[in-house]
Amino acid sequence: MANSCNVSLAFHFHPTDQEIIRSILYKMVIEREPLNPSYHGIVHDEDLFGTKEPWKIWEDYGRDQLHDQDLYFLCQLKRINYCSSRTHRRIGREGTWSQRVAAKLIYDGNRNPIGSVRKLRYKNPKSEHDAEWFLDEYRLFVGDDGHDQTSPGFDFVVCRLRKNHNKFDRMRASVHKKTNKAPQQIHERKRKSMNVVINIDDDEEVPHGCSSAKSHSCGL
């Protein structure tokens, strides 16, 4: 199992898009500096386009132990061939990362493009985990036309793995509704059965299940 992030529960790592590009990707790819020690245990080295399923990656890095946190990884894209700009989007046994919307450029304070981010979603109709995971893929920008650099040195990306909280919330709401509905239905059926009346010989009506003696109590 991979080492989980050993940080305080009060610590929340929520970098901006600009900080991911300039403080992590730019320094490692352009300046060729090692990852800043302050990011150790926070930005992990893991293949998000390999054979491991996204929920297994999530479990390995212990994110369920911390509240409202995402996972960050530095990984390398896998191109279809050396000259192609297309990349493999497979993950796990049969899953793929499907692009949700067009890539968005990221700008610095002077409105100069410094990178881009792609919003991807886990897709596997055969799996119960279909659409449960999101992946935000951050790339460096090089060139005046706004396109990604295709040279091998720029195949490194930072990926943010996060849960699809909308789907998880719907699942929890569905389970909560089912678990709370059954006792209510049972109580309703029991109440109705106790209110059924029967006729006895002296024309007195007695709730079903109570004694037919004139002085009776059914506990209602």
C-alpha positions in Angstrom: 0.0 0.0 0.0 1.2 3.5 -0.8 2.1 5.8 2.0 -0.8 8.2 2.9 -0.3 11.8 3.4 1.0 12.3 7.0 -0.3 15.8 7.6 -2.5 17.4 10.2 -6.3 17.1 9.9 -6.5 20.9 9.9 -4.3 21.1 6.8 -6.2 21.5 3.5 -4.2 21.5 0.2 -6.3 23.5 -2.3 -3.9 25.1 -4.8 -5.2 27.3 -7.6 -4.8 26.4 -11.2 -2.0 29.0 -11.5 -0.1 27.6 -8.5 -0.3 24.0 -9.9 1.2 25.2 -13.2 3.9 27.6 -11.9 4.9 26.1 -8.5 4.9 22.4 -9.5 4.9 21.7 -13.3 7.0 24.7 -14.4 9.7 24.2 -11.8 10.0 20.4 -12.5 9.7 20.4 -16.3 11.3 23.7 -17.3 13.6 24.5 -14.4 14.4 20.8 -13.9 14.2 21.2 -10.1 13.1 18.3 -7.9 9.7 18.5 -6.2 9.7 20.9 -3.3 10.1 19.0 0.0 6.9 20.8 1.3 4.9 18.8 -1.3 6.3 15.4 -0.3 3.4 13.3 0.8 0.9 15.6 -0.9 1.8 15.4 -4.6 2.3 11.7 -5.3 4.1 9.8 -8.0 1.4 7.4 -9.6 0.3 6.3 -13.0 -3.2 7.6 -13.5 -3.3 5.9 -17.0 -2.3 2.4 -16.0 -3.8 -0.8 -14.7 -4.9 0.3 -11.3 -8.5 1.3 -10.8 -9.2 4.9 -9.6 -11.0 3.7 -6.4 -8.0 1.5 -5.5 -5.7 4.5 -6.0 -7.9 6.5 -3.7 -7.9 3.8 -1.0 -4.1 3.3 -1.3 -3.5 7.0 -0.4 -5.9 7.1 2.4 -8.0 10.0 1.4 -11.1 8.8 3.2 -9.3 9.5 6.4 -9.4 13.3 5.7 -12.4 15.4 5.0 -12.9 17.4 1.8 -9.5 16.6 0.3 -8.5 15.7 -3.3 -5.5 13.7 -4.4 -2.7 15.2 -6.5 -0.3 13.2 -8.7 2.6 13.8 -11.0 2.5 11.4 -13.9 3.5 11.0 -17.5 1.1 10.9 -20.5 1.3 7.9 -22.8 1.1 8.9 -26.4 -0.3 6.6 -29.2 3.0 7.0 -31.0 6.1 9.2 -30.8 4.9 11.8 -33.4 1.2 11.9 -32.3 -0.3 14.4 -29.9 -3.1 11.9 -29.0 -2.7 10.2 -25.7 -4.1 7.0 -24.2 -6.9 7.5 -21.8 -7.3 4.0 -20.4 -7.3 3.2 -16.7 -7.8 -0.1 -14.9 -9.2 -3.1 -16.7 -11.9 -1.6 -18.9 -12.2 2.0 -17.9 -11.3 5.2 -19.7 -10.9 8.9 -18.8 -13.5 10.6 -21.0 -13.2 14.4 -21.6 -16.2 16.3 -20.3 -15.6 19.7 -21.7 -13.1 21.4 -23.9 -9.7 22.1 -22.4 -9.4 25.5 -20.7 -6.4 27.8 -20.8 -4.8 29.0 -17.6 -3.4 32.5 -17.5 -1.0 34.3 -15.2 -1.6 37.8 -13.7 -0.8 39.5 -16.9 -3.3 37.4 -18.9 -0.5 35.4 -20.6 -1.4 31.7 -21.1 0.8 29.4 -18.9 -1.0 26.1 -19.1 -4.3 24.3 -19.6 -6.6 22.0 -17.7 -8.7 19.2 -19.0 -11.8 17.9 -17.1 -12.1 14.1 -17.4 -14.5 11.6 -16.0 -14.1 7.9 -15.3 -16.2 5.9 -17.9 -17.0 2.2 -17.7 -20.7 1.3 -18.2 -20.0 -2.2 -17.0 -18.8 -1.0 -13.6 -20.8 0.2 -10.6 -18.1 2.9 -10.4 -19.0 4.4 -13.7 -19.0 8.3 -13.5 -17.9 8.1 -9.8 -14.5 9.8 -10.4 -13.2 13.0 -11.9 -9.7 13.8 -13.1 -8.4 17.3 -13.7 -5.3 17.1 -15.9 -2.9 20.1 -15.9 -0.4 20.7 -18.7 2.2 23.3 -19.4 1.5 25.8 -22.2 4.2 26.5 -24.8 3.6 28.4 -28.0 1.8 31.5 -29.1 -1.1 29.6 -30.6 -2.3 28.2 -27.3 -1.8 24.5 -28.2 -0.1 22.0 -25.9 3.6 21.3 -26.5 4.0 17.8 -28.1 7.6 17.2 -27.4 8.4 14.3 -25.0 9.7 16.6 -22.4 6.3 18.1 -21.9 4.4 14.8 -21.4 4.4 15.3 -17.6 1.2 16.5 -16.1 -0.2 17.1 -12.7 -3.5 15.3 -12.1 -6.1 16.0 -9.4 -8.2 12.9 -8.6 -11.5 13.7 -6.9 -14.8 12.0 -6.2 -18.0 12.9 -8.0 -19.7 14.1 -4.9 -23.1 14.6 -6.7 -23.3 10.9 -7.5 -22.1 9.9 -4.0 -24.7 12.2 -2.5 -27.5 10.7 -4.6 -26.4 7.2 -3.6 -26.4 8.1 0.1 -29.8 9.8 -0.2 -31.2 6.7 -2.0 -29.9 4.4 0.8 -31.2 6.7 3.5 -34.7 6.8 1.9 -34.9 3.0 1.6 -33.7 2.4 5.2 -36.1 4.9 6.6 -39.1 4.0 4.5 -39.4 0.3 5.6 -40.0 0.9 9.3 -42.6 3.6 8.5 -44.5 1.2 6.2 -44.4 -1.6 8.8 -45.8 0.8 11.5 -48.5 1.9 9.1 -49.6 -1.6 8.3 -49.6 -2.5 12.1 -51.7 0.6 12.9 -54.3 -0.2 10.2 -54.6 -3.8 11.3 -55.2 -2.8 14.9 -58.0 -0.5 13.8 -60.0 -3.1 12.0 -63.3 -3.7 13.8 -65.4 -6.8 14.1 -69.0 -7.4 15.2 -69.9 -9.5 18.2 -73.3 -10.9 19.3 -74.2 -8.0 21.7 -73.6 -5.5 18.8 -70.5 -4.1 20.5 -67.6 -3.2 18.3 -64.2 -4.3 19.5 -60.9 -3.6 17.8 -59.5 -6.7 16.2 -57.1 -8.5 18.6 -58.7 -7.3 21.8 -60.8 -9.3 24.3 -64.6 -9.5 23.6 -65.3 -8.9 27.3 -67.3 -5.7 28.0 -64.5 -4.2 30.0 -61.5 -4.5 27.7 -58.3 -2.6 26.8 -56.2 -2.9 23.7 -53.5 -0.4 24.5 -54.3 2.0 21.7 
